Amino acid sequence: MAQSSKGSIKRGKPSYFMSILGVTLVLFLLGTIGWLVINANKIAKNLKEDVNISAYLRGDLNPKDSTALVSYIGQKSYVKSYVYVTKEMAKKIYNSDGNESWESILAENPLPNSVDFKVKSSYLNPDSLKIIKADLEKQTYVSEVKYPEKFIGKMNENMRNISIVLLVIAAILAAVVIVLIDNTIKLAMFSNRFLIKTMQMVGATRWFISKPMSIRAIINGAISGAIAVVAVLLLILLAERYIPGMKAAHDNWSMFLLFAFMILTGIGITLFSTHRSVVKYLKMKLDDLY
């Protein structure tokens, strides 16, 4: 009887390695998609907060009035950053963009002073921008507020479509991950079915039989999750090194939550599948195990 048990244990060990490998690969795929979803949202936010909005001023204001107006705009809750652009600064920007100089035609600088600002990502939508534009144009010293309306509308639409596609892919992949891990664990437990039945036949309780296997499942799930986390982390470091813009979207807290989710998913599904397999084989008749 003891020899039979030892033989069953030995037959079970290789399956543990394969189950760890299988779960690791699946979690790595899940973590990669999760990272892409997180990065898509961060990149979208950074792009939105990089759109410039200009409030053009009427004529040449005295320092007191211009300071008051800049302070008024800067204190708004929707403003992420702002800068006061003088005529001379506007001229330098105009020339640096490769535009033809007007100095041979015009004696005076036709560009107005302005307050250029960027809004927080949650405000970069047509409705909010219309309210902001209407509010600022009510100010005495503001002649006009301009922003790229068509570009913003198209950008929001594209980002919304990309987010939906990524979320659908993530949801489908999450379901596939659960099924794949469950099947992997079932295959691992299949080689232990005689050991489980033998322990039951000699009088061992369900808790006594399932406890060591549940502990092993927790360890295997944690190992798989940890290896997958390291693999995803290496992928992230490579992407941030060679792909422009990826490093700017890096968020330590989001990455921590993703890695914790990967490890907990590996442990949770592995433990659940192992326990379910043990119960299944305990309920089966001996002849059905062959």
KASUL-V266499 format. One line per field, one symbol per residue. phi: phi as a letter, one per 30 degrees, with the letter a starting at -180 (. if undefined). psi: psi as a letter, one per 40 degrees, with the letter a starting at -180 (. if undefined). burial: + if it has 9 or more other ideal C-beta (glycine too) atoms within 8 Angstrom, else -. A space follows every 50 residues. Layout:
BEGIN
phi->???
psi->???
burial->???
END
This chain:
BEGIN
phi->.ddddddddddddedddddddddddddddddddddddddddddddddddc dcbccdcdicddedddddddddddddddddaaadcdeddddddddddidd dcddccdcdddddaccbccdedcdbedddddddddddddeccdacbaded ddddddddddddddddddddddddddeddddddddedddedcdddddddd dcjddeddddeddddddddddddddddddddddddddddddccdjddddd bddddddddddddddddddddddddddedddddddedddd
psi->ddddddddddddddddddddddddddddddddddddddddddddddddee hhhhhhihahiiddddddddddddeidehdiiihhiddddddddddeeih iededidihehiiihhiiiideegidddddddddddeeidehdihiigdd ddddddddddddddddddddddddddddddddddddddddeedddddddd deeiiddddddddddddddddddddddddddddddddddddehhedddeh hdddddddddddddddddddddddddddddddeiiddee.
burial->---++--++-++--++-+++-++++++++++++++++++++++++++++- +-+++++---+---++--++-+++---++--+-++-+--++-++------ -----------++++++++++-++-+-++--++--++-+-++--+-+--- -++-++--+--++--++-++--++--++-+++-+++++++++++++++++ --------++--++-+++-++++++++++-+++-++--++-----+--++ ---++--++-+++++++++++++++-+++-++-+----+-
END
